[in-house]
Amino acid sequence: MWDWIISNTSWMYWTWQSGLAIGGLFAAIAFMGIWDAVSPSVARKGFFPISTTRGDRFFIGILSLITVFLLWLGIVGSTALWVPLVISVAWFAVEGVWG
Amino acid sequence: MKNRGWLFVIPALAVLAISAFIPLMTVINYSLHYIFAGSTPTFVGFENYVEVLRDSAFLRALVRQLVFSMGILAVEVPLGICIALCLPKRGPGVAVCLVLLGIPLLIPFNVVGIIARVLTQSAVGVIPEFFALFNYSFNVAKDPVDAFMTIFLLDVWHWTPLVALLCYAGLQAIPDAYYQAARIDGASAWKTFRYVTLPKLRSVLIIGVLLRFMDSFKIYAEPLLLTGGGPGDATTFLSLHVARKAESYNLGYAGASSFIYLFIVIVFSYIFFQLMTHIGKGETK
């Protein structure tokens, strides 16, 4: 089964890096879904000018992460990628808790 | 699960997820490779993104696209509301107006481009002849402003009826009681529009703005047929730029620019959606 999947999706040029990224994203979405089913999120007002639910803050976090990486790639280049990663993770935590 | 309705939605969601996921992931995977048709792909990480983000042609196309899309919204939305307000609310005129408004929407993109090309061609076109009356040499093949404005006005002509029809449907759904209350309170025509009509139109305006913004980002056939993206690159919008890179078999670059293109549309659509759902929310409750 696994071999069949591999041979029939080779044209998509999967790499372990993109597999890990998309797998992580799907796992996070699934976790957020289960979390929301167990303990429904209530919209609240943080430092964002709009009231947000957990899902909103997660979505804004993903958009922010991609923005930080694109800005880094455009301005600095593809070196020291741990810097935008640290910035993104820190921002993700800040806006998730106080956003 | 309390709401069984979700069970019936799951098949449609599954089909949508697969049909969206496979092309999107293929593009993302391509963007991480140096990949030219006929050659062996090489994984290069984010190098294609660096190349795209430092490519002045891409950045110019992006700025041009944003100017175009914002301009389109600034013109089409107020114009669509005005047209909707001017349409008759009942009687035989309603059907006539709706059919007339619907005609531009029925014309395919490529036909619109060809119509524009015929109308603006310097030897036989009506528009250059018209401008010649005012001693202005109108030429879409030479003048970047002429070319850009032609495509801009073409889009306004093609898609303002969509906004007008959406607003018209929204206006029809506003109960008369609100207007009666406004009259009793002595509200002026402007205040009635500002505090009754506009807030009640919010939901259709959100749909209209999002549709027009996302559609304007996809503009392709009109500039391609009218000017081929020129003169110079005056009408090379993002879609045209990305397509040219894909046509030149630079699939890694095309994949990276497509992803950035998609990301910009998502970010702006989200900002518009949040702005429009939250601005003045207290007024309509």
Interface residues (C-beta under 8 A of the other chain):
Chain A: W11 M12 Y13 W14 T15 Q17 S18 I22 P49 I50 F59 L63 I66 T67 F69 L70 L73 G74 G77 S78 L81
Chain B: I22 M25 T26 I28 N29 Y30 L32 H33 I35 P41 F43 G45 F46 E47 Y49 V50 L53 R54 I260 F263 I266 V267 Y270 Q274 H278
